[in-house]
Amino acid sequence: MASPHRSLWWDQLLTARPQEAVPRPPLDGDTTADVAVVGAGLTGLWTAYYLQEADPGLDVLVLDQDVAGAGASGRSSGWCSARLGVSAAELARLHGAEGARDLRAAMRDAVVEVGGVAAAEHLACDFTYAGTVSVARNGAQLARLRAHAAEAAAWGDELELLGPDEVATHLVAAGVLGGAYTPDCAFLQPAALVRQLADLVVSRGARLVEHTRAVRISPRAVVTLHGTVRARWVVRAVEAWSAQLPGSARDVAPVRTQLLATEPLDQQFWERIGLRPGGTFEDVAHLALRGVRTTDDRLVLGGRAAGGAIRAFDEVPGDLDAPWERFERGLRSLFPAADGVAVTHRWGGPVGVPRDGHPSVGLDAESGLGWAGGYGDDGVAAANLAGRTLADLVTGADSPLVHLPWVGHRSPRWARGVVRSAEVTAAGWAARLADEAETLAERRSGGR
């Protein structure tokens, strides 16, 4: 029976291909490796994959405290997007216009790369390159969208402004004043991608140990509850879980995203809203909602939780039903035809948010320590780009990737403990209040 607090993606996997979800044994005592990768999400697994591509003789060991895909990589929205948590304008301010354009181009290429590898390696993850439509439902949202579209071309991004009738060729939603479309987004089944990628790297000689928690990452060593791994290179690829590791606790803030999935919907519903299979959409609120039509005709909708500060690194317990009210209201507000539709799954997942919103990847040659993360809400394509970059850094390849401006970037550190939680919570509620103020202003002005 499906668990309402387990992700739809894992329930699909357990139903259709249960053999892919069988956990692997934990580490059995001390060992050595050429490269130890901590974290078997998409960043860690893509790193292993591209290391094997670059040097099949490398001994690569991947460790995970749970199972591959149990974290954000297997609980995401299903988006594979070219977006980053930092704007191109901010990248240009920090690194120059050329660096900003290079990183934006690399992110667009990463979406294509994920789809290309999925096809070439026969990874059955429902990859669908359908683009995404953004919808504005009040004047303030429309102004933001127009400003974003006006500067997108400067960075090589394709973002086509749409009138309400043009939006309706992609998505029919209530109260739409305008929108924009970009092709640089795809849908995929994230748990299926992670588990099959794990199987693939193991089949090519990597070792993957699950239920093996790292308690300390040191130069050339990973200390776990089951033994110590000594390696020339140690890569930290744990995203939000960095907050649990000594020395990395303030690198990112763990922030909760929440998602829901409906029951499979009939063809009449989909004809009403016009969204094709694999199509993705979002509104342009400060606390945005994003959604997708799955290949089994469900609607998945979610976003950051209001407040956002995470309480625990586990599945969201059943007594936290109330936070999903915002998403269920959003579902009915966008699509009145969804009134009465059953919601079968509600789940959460932590993402790692750097203080300046700027993701990073890097490798310190002296200590042998590498890292990647800080992707925020859009980590699927970014994880692929990070994995390719880490592989080049480890093997010494002087590729264009190792010169991208996120390589070696260091974000300001978050405050400690409750102060960090208070800062994250305040930012989340400020975004929600800003959305409510914009909606109220629209109503007072006579807008829809």
PEQUI-V996017 format. One record per residue. N is the residue number from 1. PHI is phi in radians with two decimals (NA if undefined). PSI is psi in whole degrees, -180 to 180 (none if undefined). Layout:
n/phi/psi
N/PHI/PSI
N/PHI/PSI
//
This chain:
n/phi/psi
1/NA/140
2/-1.14/142
3/-1.63/126
4/-1.19/-14
5/-1.96/14
6/-1.86/149
7/-1.08/148
8/-0.92/-40
9/-1.09/-42
10/-1.23/-37
11/-1.13/-40
12/-1.07/-44
13/-1.13/-44
14/-1.16/-28
15/-1.42/-46
16/-1.52/-39
17/-2.43/65
18/-1.04/-26
19/-1.11/-26
20/-1.32/-15
21/-1.71/-1
22/-1.19/124
23/-1.23/152
24/-1.60/158
25/-1.11/156
26/-1.31/173
27/-1.02/139
28/-2.02/74
29/1.59/-179
30/-1.14/148
31/-2.73/176
32/-2.26/162
33/-2.77/162
34/-1.27/-45
35/-2.31/127
36/-1.89/123
37/-1.92/119
38/-1.68/112
39/2.01/116
40/-1.87/41
41/-1.53/-163
42/-1.15/-38
43/-1.07/-50
44/-1.12/-42
45/-1.27/-39
46/-1.13/-37
47/-1.04/-47
48/-1.07/-43
49/-1.04/-49
50/-1.33/-27
51/-1.10/-42
52/-1.14/-36
53/-1.12/-41
54/-1.33/-39
55/-2.61/91
56/-1.05/-17
57/-1.44/-8
58/-1.16/139
59/-1.59/106
60/-1.91/128
61/-2.08/124
62/-1.93/132
63/-2.08/145
64/-2.49/140
65/-1.30/-18
66/-2.13/-119
67/-2.20/157
68/-0.98/124
69/1.59/2
70/-1.28/-22
71/-1.56/-150
72/-1.05/-30
73/-1.08/-31
74/-1.77/5
75/-2.18/15
76/-1.31/-175
77/-1.35/-11
78/1.60/0
79/-1.38/144
80/-2.22/94
81/-2.02/153
82/-1.43/6
83/-1.40/157
84/-2.22/163
85/-1.29/-8
86/-2.05/139
87/-1.30/159
88/-1.10/-37
89/-1.10/-39
90/-1.22/-38
91/-1.03/-43
92/-1.13/-39
93/-1.10/-40
94/-1.45/-36
95/-2.21/-3
96/1.68/155
97/-1.12/-38
98/-1.13/-42
99/-1.09/-39
100/-1.11/-44
101/-1.13/-38
102/-1.12/-43
103/-1.23/-38
104/-1.10/-43
105/-1.11/-40
106/-1.13/-36
107/-1.22/-40
108/-1.09/-42
109/-1.12/-32
110/-1.11/-36
111/-1.07/-45
112/-1.14/-40
113/-1.08/-43
114/-1.02/-47
115/-1.12/-38
116/-1.15/-43
117/-1.18/-40
118/-1.01/-42
119/-1.24/-46
120/-1.16/-35
121/-1.71/5
122/1.02/46
123/-1.53/109
124/-1.42/82
125/-2.15/19
126/1.06/28
127/-1.02/124
128/-2.35/116
129/-1.61/86
130/-2.00/-2
131/1.31/179
132/-2.43/148
133/-1.99/132
134/-1.81/137
135/-2.10/138
136/-1.86/132
137/-2.11/6
138/-2.62/171
139/-1.09/-39
140/-1.15/-41
141/-1.12/-41
142/-1.12/-40
143/-1.11/-42
144/-1.10/-42
145/-1.13/-42
146/-1.11/-40
147/-1.14/-41
148/-1.10/-45
149/-1.12/-36
150/-1.12/-32
151/-1.75/-9
152/-1.04/-43
153/-1.07/-30
154/-1.09/-24
155/-1.86/8
156/1.47/5
157/-1.48/140
158/-1.69/113
159/-2.45/108
160/-1.69/120
161/-1.20/142
162/-2.26/142
163/-1.40/171
164/-0.95/-41
165/-1.19/-35
166/-1.25/-37
167/-0.98/-41
168/-1.12/-17
169/-1.30/-16
170/-1.86/-40
171/-2.77/132
172/-1.84/110
173/-2.29/159
174/-1.31/141
175/1.23/24
176/-1.40/126
177/-1.69/-21
178/3.03/-179
179/-2.97/-168
180/-2.70/153
181/-2.23/137
182/-2.26/140
183/-1.39/-9
184/-1.51/56
185/-2.75/142
186/-2.32/165
187/-1.86/145
188/-2.65/161
189/-1.54/103
190/-1.15/-40
191/-1.14/-39
192/-1.12/-41
193/-1.07/-48
194/-1.10/-49
195/-1.16/-39
196/-1.28/-34
197/-1.13/-38
198/-1.07/-46
199/-1.05/-39
200/-1.13/-48
201/-1.17/-34
202/-1.16/-41
203/-1.10/-22
204/-1.74/9
205/1.98/-9
206/-1.25/154
207/-1.80/136
208/-2.21/120
209/-2.01/128
210/-1.90/170
211/0.89/42
212/-2.28/97
213/-1.48/128
214/-1.41/127
215/-1.78/-17
216/-2.74/135
217/-1.93/121
218/-2.17/166
219/-0.94/119
220/1.12/21
221/-2.73/146
222/-2.18/120
223/-1.66/125
224/-2.14/174
225/-1.28/-8
226/-2.05/5
227/2.49/175
228/-1.94/135
229/-1.85/125
230/-1.87/132
231/-2.61/154
232/-1.17/-40
233/-2.17/136
234/-2.18/123
235/-1.94/124
236/-1.62/116
237/-2.34/55
238/-1.99/1
239/0.85/-119
240/-1.04/-28
241/-1.25/-5
242/-0.96/-30
243/-1.13/-14
244/-1.68/-6
245/-1.74/132
246/-0.98/134
247/1.54/-17
248/-2.10/3
249/-1.07/-25
250/-1.87/10
251/-1.25/-41
252/-2.37/158
253/-1.72/128
254/-1.34/119
255/-2.14/136
256/-1.50/134
257/-1.86/152
258/-2.30/141
259/-2.42/155
260/-2.35/157
261/-2.31/138
262/-1.49/171
263/-1.11/162
264/-1.03/134
265/-1.85/150
266/-1.36/168
267/-1.10/-30
268/-1.09/-41
269/-1.07/-47
270/-1.19/-32
271/-1.16/-34
272/-1.17/-42
273/-1.70/-11
274/1.27/13
275/-1.55/126
276/-1.44/162
277/-0.99/133
278/1.41/-2
279/-1.26/142
280/-2.08/155
281/-2.65/164
282/-2.72/159
283/-1.66/178
284/-2.00/33
285/-1.25/163
286/-1.10/-42
287/-1.80/80
288/-1.25/150
289/-1.77/139
290/-2.34/150
291/-2.59/174
292/-2.72/150
293/-1.65/118
294/-1.37/169
295/-1.23/-17
296/-1.78/24
297/1.16/33
298/-1.70/160
299/-1.93/122
300/-1.84/132
301/-2.43/139
302/-3.06/-167
303/2.92/-167
304/-1.25/144
305/-1.24/143
306/-1.11/132
307/1.64/-66
308/1.50/-30
309/-1.09/133
310/-1.48/146
311/-1.74/-35
312/-2.73/153
313/-1.65/66
314/-2.67/179
315/-1.05/144
316/-1.23/122
317/-1.22/161
318/-1.17/-15
319/-1.49/8
320/-1.90/39
321/-1.15/-34
322/-0.97/-40
323/-1.05/-18
324/-1.43/-5
325/-1.03/-38
326/-1.07/-40
327/-1.29/-36
328/-1.22/-37
329/-1.13/-41
330/-1.10/-38
331/-1.06/-47
332/-1.24/-33
333/-1.20/-43
334/-1.22/-41
335/-2.28/88
336/-0.95/-27
337/-1.15/-13
338/-1.50/-3
339/-1.05/125
340/1.60/-8
341/-1.21/138
342/-1.39/137
343/-1.68/121
344/-1.73/-22
345/-2.40/139
346/-2.39/128
347/-2.63/164
348/-2.23/164
349/-2.72/139
350/-1.47/139
351/-2.10/153
352/-1.66/123
353/-2.04/115
354/-1.26/159
355/-1.12/-32
356/-1.74/7
357/1.30/4
358/-1.71/111
359/-1.21/164
360/-2.66/161
361/-2.57/145
362/-3.01/171
363/-2.61/126
364/-1.69/112
365/-1.14/-32
366/-1.21/-46
367/-1.56/-19
368/1.38/10
369/-1.65/128
370/-2.04/163
371/-2.72/161
372/-2.80/148
373/2.65/-166
374/1.39/30
375/-1.33/-17
376/1.20/-135
377/-1.39/-14
378/-2.13/83
379/-1.90/-9
380/-1.22/-53
381/-1.23/-38
382/-1.07/-36
383/-1.13/-37
384/-1.12/-47
385/-1.09/-40
386/-1.13/-42
387/-1.09/-42
388/-1.12/-40
389/-1.18/-45
390/-1.08/-40
391/-1.06/-41
392/-1.17/-39
393/-1.14/-44
394/-1.15/-42
395/-1.51/-4
396/1.39/18
397/-1.28/130
398/-1.59/66
399/-1.61/165
400/-1.01/-27
401/-1.10/-38
402/-1.29/-7
403/-1.85/5
404/-1.15/150
405/-1.23/-12
406/-1.44/-11
407/-1.25/122
408/1.44/-1
409/-1.14/139
410/-2.12/116
411/-1.39/153
412/-1.02/145
413/-1.44/148
414/-1.28/160
415/-1.19/174
416/-1.50/150
417/0.79/-122
418/-1.16/-26
419/-1.18/-43
420/-1.07/-46
421/-1.04/-41
422/-1.14/-39
423/-1.15/-44
424/-1.14/-45
425/-1.08/-43
426/-1.09/-41
427/-1.12/-41
428/-1.11/-45
429/-1.22/-32
430/-1.10/-40
431/-1.12/-43
432/-1.12/-43
433/-1.14/-36
434/-1.12/-40
435/-1.11/-43
436/-1.14/-38
437/-1.16/-40
438/-1.15/-40
439/-1.13/-43
440/-1.12/-42
441/-1.10/-37
442/-1.13/-43
443/-1.14/-41
444/-1.16/-31
445/-1.46/-2
446/1.59/8
447/-1.30/174
448/-1.27/none
//
